[in-house]
Amino acid sequence: MGAAISLRADFDAEGVRRLARKSKHAAQARRLLALALIYGGGSRSDAARLGNVTLEIVRDRSRPFAGRSSKLLTQRRLRTVFGKGKILAENDYDAFAAAYDADNETNAWNAYYERPAILALVGDVAGLSVLDAGCGGGAHAAALLERGAVVTGIDASAGMLEIAQRRLQGRARLLLADLNEALPFTDKAFDLILASLVMHYLADWSGPLSEFNRLLPEGGRLVLSTHHPFMDHASTGRDNYFETYSFDETWQRGGKDIAMRFWHRPLHAMFEALKSAGFQIDIVSEPQPDPEARTLFPRAYQSLTTKPRFLFFSAVKA
Ligand SMILES: C[S@@+](CC[C@H](N)C(=O)[O-])C[C@H]1O[C@@H](n2cnc3c(N)ncnc32)[C@H](O)[C@@H]1O
């Protein structure tokens, strides 16, 4: 996540290590450390200590080349795949913001399934102060504004926020923020928090959920949608459903291969995380798509009406 890093011929590994130490974003820090290791020297055990780092390497803008590495992050291997160019981390929405937003705007999964379902769950928001966490290009924020809410949107991608800014034309407050960090708002700043399709990017729900709890008054509501754990587990082919684990996918958007990393967690872990953060679940929903999708997207409609895809929660601050 975050902006791409341009490499320089006079690569300053110590400088990059210093930047990594100062970085407040764990993913960015790991990416910077990986860079310092690759170009500034280090050992196999240094590489292993970084854990899973996925880097997408673009040697030449006209011919994107995706290289993946994790614990195989050895210098020899990386020297063979790295040229000078741009290095992008996983889930780098900046790299495909416009393409993502255009697809999200009209596709079956977002426009005819997730958005109508979560907005129905949210219900009447007139006069409420709403935080749209992981707001992306602002499609939900626009709908909330139309329904009379006062909206703040946060996202970790500056590229997605630019799109939201263009869409919302100053009608919502938009801020760059990472849900893995403390959020820049005072206690009880919002009546309602919406988190659409962002929780499955988070390795640990406890910090973000306790921040959401802090930002709500008693009785305030959190409404979220996330990958259905039966859907993502089935697609990964992993053995143990009960583990919380990350898995990678490659998305094709805007003519590029985009490295994505998601977190699977079992159903009970979601319930426990919400409860431990001080929420009482009032609705669990496995909705059906908008009936219009039947003619517009027959294959997606068939899939969405027969297989789990996303899971929706409404939870109240106890
Ligand atoms: C699948 S998109 C969903 C966007 C929008 N909520 C929607 O449903 O249309 C996921 C969004 O979450 C953002 N995101 C991912 N990880 C995040 C994090 N740690 N903190 C804040 N935003 C994050 C991404 O930048 C992206 O805009």
The ligand as an ORCA input file, in Angstrom:
! r2SCAN-3c Opt
* xyz 0 1
  C     -12.080     -2.991     -2.143
  S     -11.787     -1.263     -1.904
  C     -13.363     -0.758     -1.235
  C     -13.624      0.712     -1.430
  C     -15.023      1.153     -0.985
  N     -15.188      1.001      0.444
  C     -16.044      0.310     -1.709
  O     -16.565     -0.645     -1.109
  O     -16.320      0.614     -2.873
  C     -10.773     -1.270     -0.464
  C     -10.338      0.124     -0.043
  O      -9.749      0.002      1.244
  C      -8.593      0.799      1.291
  N      -7.707      0.229      2.311
  C      -7.074     -0.966      2.290
  N      -6.366     -1.125      3.418
  C      -6.565     -0.013      4.173
  C      -6.086      0.421      5.431
  N      -5.247     -0.311      6.147
  N      -6.498      1.628      5.888
  C      -7.340      2.393      5.165
  N      -7.807      2.035      3.952
  C      -7.425      0.849      3.459
  C      -8.028      0.721     -0.107
  O      -7.127      1.780     -0.361
  C      -9.286      0.754     -0.946
  O      -9.662      2.068     -1.272
*
